[in-house]
Each structure stands twice: as C-alpha cells, then as structure tokens.
Amino acid sequence: MTYIQPYPDQETGMIDYLHIIPHPALLLDQVGRVLAANQLFLEMGLLSHEDMRGKYYNDFFQGVLSFPNFIQELEKKHNQYSLTFPSGSSNKVVRSHISLIKVFYQASLQGYVLIVNEVGKAGWHRVWPLFLQSLYTDMNMGLVLVDKELRILGISEMACRLFGVERDEVNWRMMDEAFPNLPDEFRFLHKTVQEGLTFRNYATSWTIHGRTYDLLVDSYLLTNAWGEVEGAYMTLKDVTNLRSLEYQVQRNDRLAMIGQIAAGAAHEIRNPLTSIKGFLQMLNRTLEEKGMFREKGYTDVMLAELERVNHLVSEFLLLSKRKEVQYRPLQVVDVLREILPIIETQAHLNNVEVLFQIKPNLPLVRADSELLKQVFLNIAKNGIEAMEDGGKLTISQQLNEEERMLLVVIRDTGPGIPAYVMDRIFDPFFTTKEHGTGLGLSVCQKILHDLGGNLTFSTKGYGTTFYIHLPLA
C-alpha cells in the first residue's frame, strides 16, 4: 500500500480500505487530487510513490471534462474510459470501466474511490464485493485479515464466535488492543507478520465461554511485487465434530475387538466356572452343617468373586453379539416408570432423592425396551453411587425436533467427573470404582449406537448430566 498525504492530519482508515479492494483503485479528494493509490494501481502503471505526488484525475483518464462532470457521469453508471499513465512511467493504455464509491476520508471531507475494471471483466466490481462479504458472514470458517502493522482489517462471523467478540468492537483495532490476553500459542498472525512464519493445518484447541473447540489453523503472508510484507490473514477450521467422530470410531473398533475375543473365550470360561461354582456351593453347605463358619466365610468370598467373573463375561457377550432385539415404537416414560421402583430403592439406601419429571404427549421412539432399561439403570446407578454424601437425582425428557431425537436427561448433584478422566469414561475397562468392570458405559454407548442414538454428557464442579439421545419412531 502506498500512502500519499497532502494533508498532515489525514486519517489512514480509508486508505487502508484500498488495500482489500481486489482491483486497481485511487482515492481522490473533492477537487480530483490523488490522495492514495493501492498496490495494484501502481503495479499496473509501473509507478512508484514519488510518481504519484501532485497528480490529478485527468493525469490518468483520457477524454474527460471538468471533475464535477466526471463524477456526475460516474454516479449515473459505470462508464468506460481509456486509462493512460504519465510519460516516463509507462505507455500502457487500458480500456476500463470505472466504478465510483463516495467516502469520507477526513472528518467530514468527502472524497471518492475510483475502481478500475478492465473491459470484459466489468462484472467483477459487482461479484467481488459480494464474495468478500460472504467470506466474512456466511462461510463456515474463521477468517482474520490484518495489515503489516497488525491492524485488523476484517474478521468473519465465525472468528468472532470463536474469540467471543463483536465485529464492531475489534475491526480497525490493533491485534494487541482487540485481544489483550491472547495466549502466546494463538499469536499466529504476529508470528506470520513479524517473523515470516506460516502455518498449515496446525492442530490446536481453544476454550471460550466453557466450550472447547478443536481447530485447524492456516496462516498466509501477503507480499507485494517487490517482496515487501503488506499484511497477513489466517483461517480457523472447526473440526470438533470430526474429532469426536474419530474418537467414536476408535472406541467402537476397540469394543468390536473385545467382542470378538469375548465371543471365542466366553464358552471356554463359563464351563469351568459352572463346575467350580457347583462344587463350591456343595462345600459351602457342608461347612455350614459342620459349624465351620470361618471356613464357610472363605467359600462365601470365593462364590461372590465367581459371580463377579460371571457378570463380567455376560457384559463381554453384550459387546460381541446382538441379542434378540425387538425395535418397535414405544413411549419412553412407560419404560422409565417400570424401572423407577428399582432406582428409588437404591437411591433410598444411599440417601439420594429421586426427582422424576414427566412431559406429557412426547413422541414415540423406536427402540428395544429391555435394552433401554439396561441403559437407564446403569446411568442412574452411576449417578447415585457418585453422590456418596447424598444428593438429588433428576430424570427428565427433552425433545429435539430439529435432529428428530428424544433426550432422556439424568442429572446428579455429585462432585462431577474430573477433567483428567473425561476423555476416557467410555473406554472399555476404564473405571474409577473399586469393584467396577469399566464396561457399563461402553455397553450403554454400544446399545444406543446400534439403534441410531447417542450418549453424551456434561460435567461441572457440582454434578454430572448424561444425555441419552433416542431416535423418534
């Protein structure tokens, strides 16, 4: 960008505007004197900064009358002119369409921006502004454009959402003023402009207003024909959903592998378990009859452990093969009512209050009632056990018409899930319980995925909420 300042106190905001126009452009004052030209105009005429000093509109445009008449013609339509350049710089003649934009370049002084469009490309002056506007408002990508001084020349709607700002608050401000607390790892534009470093598909995470985004960042340096830095821009792609899908696929692969192992091993495990359990029960009864209660206590422990192994094998089998499921339309509230006494009994033993909120006339879902009971009981049981000192368990429903899903929401008031385990709670065999198998949530997630639903959660310092997504019938 070339800055020509016949007025000492001239504001540079409008001159900066020339920088983002994708065509040769001039800024004129009220009498037709050239105040500034963008780089494209200079390159088109092989001009320098000094060449532009003291120039007027009629030094470039042939066959024009007085400046007021020239402006009046341009206000009516985009007229065609022959554009020439002063001798000594270029003999090039360009037949052009000229577009006019009225501006205020200093306080209340009116000026004019002239945009040069080559004949045959006259439609560009209409398409390019619309395209630039769409980049900043419609495109599902964060975009930030700065000049070489790190002044923000443009920021897209998505970038505003990611940074938690309003566009009017940061446009035309310096980066350090607009984002005073920007972490060093997010100073991509600073590194691009000041150090010449560019980034391609740089993976990072950004947390704003309690929500974490997985981003891919690209940054680009903008240089002129002489290799001088004019500015830079960066793009931010939100890949949070893709990362979530990738983790889900990896988790399902692990579950499938465990299922295959379980299918082959369950039969070989259960046969000896049955024999051991039978003989232990006989021994247990004999020890009781002979009054050998200490020894009987040992067999009680062994039988309990055998039952635990048998339960683990049963959960293995849930991962390995589909039961005889019957997907049919059903009312979720009816399923919840059937298992509510079981939930309330366990809650009572743990000093937990159960609040069951019913929404009438909710749509039916398509699922297997027995499998749904298993999911609801497992998640409710986890919530009750998390509240060691008592609390409240709330079970409610929500309708998401846009995604055609019914959500069963199970919320506890426990201590929440620690941040360091949140990414692992659906992993097979991962558990924080002393006697847990680590398969409960994995099984629940598989059941829901099989019927086209999903299992998500949110957690804070005062509780955890699980969302059971069920497809409508």
N, C-alpha and C positions, 0 to 999 in steps of 0.2 A: 504494500500500500504506500502511495506517495502522499505526503501531507504538504499542501501549499497554503500558507497562512498570511494572506494580505492584511488580516485583522489580528492584532496581538491577542485579543481575548476570545478568539473564535472557539466555539465548542467543537470537540472532535467526535461526538457521538454520531452525527450524520455522516461524517467522513468514514467512520468505521462501517457504517451501513453499506457503503460502496463495496467493501471487501467481500461481502457474501453474495453480491449480485453476480450471476454466472455469465455476464456479458460485459463488453467494454462499456464504461459509464463515466460521465462527468458530473461534477457538482458546480452549478453556476449561481452567481448572486443575482440581485434584482436588475442589474444592467447588462447581464450577459458575460461578466468576467468569470474566468475559470478559477474556482477555489480549490478543487481537488480532482484527481483522476485516479481510477483504480488501476491495478497492475495490468489487467487485460487490455485496457486502452493504451497504456504505454507500450506494451509489447506489440500491439497491432501497428503502431506508428513508429516503432523503434525509437521511442522518445525517452528522455531522462527527466529527472527532477528539474534541472535548470531550463530545459526546453519548454516547460510549461509555464514558467513565470511570465506574467504580464499578458497572457493570451486571452482572447475573447472568443465567443461562439463562432463569429464569422471568419476566424482563422482556420476553421475546420470544415464548415458546411458551405458548399457552393450554392449560388443562386438564391440566397435568402435576402429578405428585405430588412427592415428595422427589427430590433429584438422583440418589441411588443407584438409585431405582426407574426414573427417566427413562433412565438409562444402561443399566440391565438390560433394559428393553424394546427399546432400540435395538440391543443386542447380539444379540437374538433375530431381529429382522427390521427392515426399513426401514419404520418406522411413519409414519402420516400425521398431521400436526399443522396447526393454524391458527397462522400466524406473524403477529404484530402488532408494532407499534413504539410506543415510549413517546410519550405525548401531547406535542405541541409539535414533533414531527418529521414525523409522517405518520399518517394514519388508515387507511393501506392494510392490508388483511388478505389474506394469501396462503395458500391451502390447499396444503400442501407435503408431500413425502416427505423424511425426514431420514435421511441416511447418517452412520454413525459410524466414525471411524478413531482408534484408540488411538495416542498418540505419547508421546515423552519430550522435554519442551521445555527442561528444565534439569537437567543431571547425570542423576540417577535419578528425578526427579519425573515422574510420569505425568500426562498431560493428554489432552484429547480434541479432535479436529477434527470439527465438525458441518458437513455439506454439504447445502445446501438445493436440492432439485429440485422444480420446480413439478409439480403433478399433471398427468398427460398426457405428461410428459417424464421419468418416473421411470427409464426405461431408460438415460437419458444417463449416469447415475452409473456404469453398467457399461461403456458403449461408449466414453466419452471417455478414461478411463484406458488402455483397450486401444489406442485411436487414438494417444494421446500416446506410449505405449510403442513402438508400431510406427514412429512418426516417428523415434525415436532409434535403433531397432535394425534395422528392415527396409528403410526407404525408401532408394533408391539416390541419396541426395543428402546432402551435408554440411549440418549444421544446428548453429548455436551460439546459445544464448539467454543473455543477461546482464541484470542489473538496472541501475538507474541509477548504481550505484557500480562498474559493470563487473565484478561478481562473476559467475562462470559458474554459471548455474542448470541448464543442460542442454547436452549435446554428443552428437551422434549417432555411431554406429559409423563411418560413412564419414568424418566430420570427424576422428575420432581417427586413422584410417589416413592421411589427407592430412597431418595435422600430426605424425604419428609419436609419438603419446602414448597412454596408457591412460586410460580414462574416470575411474577412481577416483583417478588422480593429479591431475586438473585440476578435477573437479566441486567446486563451492563455494569455489574459489580465485579470487583476483583475476586478471584477464587478464594483467597485467604480471608476476605471480608464476608463473602457469602457462606463459606464453610470454615469458620474459625477453629473448629475442633476436629477437623478431618484427620483421621489416623494416618500415619506415615505410609502404611501399606495401601492406602487408597489415593495417594498423591500421584496418580498415573500421568495426568496432564502436566504436572510440574516436572516430572522426570522426562517426559517427551519433549517439552519446550526447552527446558534448561540444560538437559544432558543429551538430548537426541535419542533417548531410549524409546523404542516402540514395543508394544505388546501384542501377541496374537494368541487368542483362546486361552488367556490367563485365568485359571480357575481360582475363585475366592468366594468367601461368604460375607454377607453384610446383614447386620441386625438393626432394624429400625422399628420403633414402637412395639417391641416384644416379638416381632416376627423375623425369622431368619430366611434370607434369600441365598440360593446358590447361583453365582453369576459367572459368566464367561466375559472377560474384558478384552477389547481390542483398542489400541490407540494408534493414531496416524499423525505424522508430521506434515504440515503444509508449507511448501517452499516455493519461491518464485523461480523465474527462468535463470536467475543468477545464483541459485542455491541458497538464498537468504531465507531464514525462517520467518514466516508470516503468521503462523498460528498452529493450532492442532485441534483434533477432536478425538473423542473416544466413544465407543459403543458398549452398552451393557446388555447382555442377553440373559434373561431369567430362565435358568434351567432347573429350577427347584422341582417341578413336576417330573422332569425326565430323570433326575437323580433319585427321586422317590420311587419311580417305576423301576429303575435299575436295581435299587436295593430290594424291592419286592420280588423281582425276577430271581435275584441271587438267593433270597430267602426261600422261595418256592423250590429252587433247584436243590437246596440243602434238605428241605423237607422230603422231596422226592427220593433223594439218595437214602435218607434214613428209612423211608418207607420201603424201599427195595430191600434194604438189609433186614428190616423187621419182618417182611413177608417170608424171607427164607429162614430166619432164625426163630421166629415165634413158635413154630411147631416143635422144633428141637428143644426149646427152652421149657415149654409148658408140659411136655410129657414127664421129664424128671421132676418138675415142680409138683405135679399131681401126686407122684409116688412119695416124694419127701413129705408133702403136706399130710397125706393119709397116714403114714407111719408115725409122724409127729403127733397127730391127733390121738392115735391109739396110745402112744407113750404118755401123752399128757393126761389122758383119762386114767391110766394105770397108776401114775404117780399121785394123782388126786385120791384114788381109792386107798393107797397105802399111806396117805398122810405125809407124803414127801413134798411139802408145799414149796420149800426152797427150790428144789429141782424142777417142780412144776412151773415155777416162775421163769426159769430159763427157757422152757419149751414155749411158754406164752410169748416171750420176746421173739423166739425163732419163728413162731407161726405168724406174728404180726409183720415181721420182716418179709416172710414169704408172700404174704398178702400184698405188701408194698411192691415186690417184684412183679407179682401177677398183674397188679394195676398198671405198672409201667409198660408191660408187654401189651396190655389192652390198648393203651394210648398209642403205642407203636403201630398197632394194627389199624387204628383210625387214620394214620398217615399213609399207610400202604395200600389200602383198598377201600373202595366206596361201599358203604353199607347199602342195604336195600332201602334207598331213599325214595320218598314219595313227595315230589314237589307239587304242591297244589295251592290254590288261593286260600288264605286263612287270615284271620283277624289277630294281630299281634297281641292285643290286650287280653284275648282269651288265653293265649299261651302263657302270658305273664301271670294271670290270675291262678292258673294251675300250679305254678311253682312258687307263688308268693308265700304260702304257709311254710315251705322249706326255708326260704330266705329269712322270714321273720323269726323262725325258731333259732337259726344260727345267730342272727343279729341279737336276739334276746340274751343268748349265752355270752355275748361279747359286749353287752351294754351299749348296743347301737340301735338307734331309732330308724325305722324304715318309713320313708315318705313315698307313696305310690300315687303319682299324678296321672290322671286319665284324661285324654282328649277324645270326646265323642265323635263318631262318624268319620273316623280316619279311613283311608282307602285300604283295601286288602293287599297283602304281599304274597309273593309266590315263593314258598319255602317248605321245608320238612319240619314239622312241629317238634319232633323228638330232638333233632339236631339243634333247633333254636333253643330248646330248654337247656341243652348242654352248654351252649354259648352264654345264655343269660345267667345260669347258675354259676358258671366258672368266674365270670367277671364280677358278679355280685359278691361271691365268696372272697375273691381277691380284695375287693373294696372293704369288706367287713374286717378281714384279717389285718388290713393296713391300719385300721383305727384301734390300736392297742388300748388306748385310754377311753374308748367310747367315741361316739360321734353320730353323724346322720348320713344315711344312705338314701339318695333320691333317685327314683326311677321314673323317667318321663318319656314322651314321644314328641318328635318334630317331623313336619312334612316339608320336603324339599321338592317342590313341583318342577323346578327347572331341570333337575337331574333325575326326576321320577324315582325318588328314593324316600323311604320312611326311615327315620333315625330313631333308634331306641337309645336314650341317653342315661347312663348310670354314673352318678357322681357321688364321690365320698368326700369327707372332710378330714382325711388323714394328712400325713406330713408331705405328701407329694412324692413324685419319682425323682431321685437325684439326677442331675444333668449328666453325670458320667455314665449312667446306665440306660438313658432314654433310647439310644440308638440300638440297644441290644435286647429289649424286653420281648421281642417277637422271635429271637433266635432260639432254635431248639437247644434244650439242656441248660439254657441260661436261667438262673433263679437266684433270688436273694433270700429265699426261705430256707430254714434249716433242713426241713424234710421235703422240700419241693422237688418235682421232677424236671421243671423247666420246659414242659411240653404243653401246659394248659393253654397259654395264649397262642402258641403255634398252631395247636389243633383248632382253636376258635377261628383264627385267621384263615386256615385252610377251608373250614366249613363255609365261611362267608364267601371266600373267593369262588368256591365251587358253584354257589348259587347266584353268582354275579354281583355280590355285595362287597363290603369292605369294612375294615376295623381300624379306626383312628383314635387318637387320644390327645388330650392337652393336660398339662400339669402345672401347678403353681405351688407356692410355699404352704398353701393351706388346703390342698386337696387335688384329686385327680378326676378327670372326666373321660369316660370311654364312650365313643360314638359308634353304634352298630348300624351300618348302612344296609338296608334291605330293599331290593328292587320291587317296585309296585307290580301287582299282577296285571 
